[in-house]
Amino acid sequence: MAKIIWTNEAASRLEDIHDYIASENPSAAHKVVCGIYEKIQLLRSHPRLGQRYEPITDREVREVLYGHYRIAYLVKSEQHIEILGIFHGAMDIKRYLN
């Protein structure tokens, strides 16, 4: 099983997502954040679950989807996954990942 490391950026983005949704609907915020977290836990057993993020060729950056969110992560090895960020699907994530 792979170890999952959260970057400060990814943790901050998840917190921002929670706070934004919670301002209108705290229970929905909890549901979304838990769903994102559970999706990320799948990477422990399946590190290459997501599709390859093609614009980056020098590292194995991949992404999985949860609802309207894109979860970007780096496969450092079969035993080491680094969560790079969580982005709303409408965002241009190129500037954050390059």
Secondary structure, 3 states (H helix, E strand, C coil): CCEEEECHHHHHHHHHHHHHHHCCCHHHHHHHHHHHHHHHHHHHCCCCCCEECCCCCCCCEEEEEECCEEEEEEEEECCEEEEEEEEECCCCCHHHHC
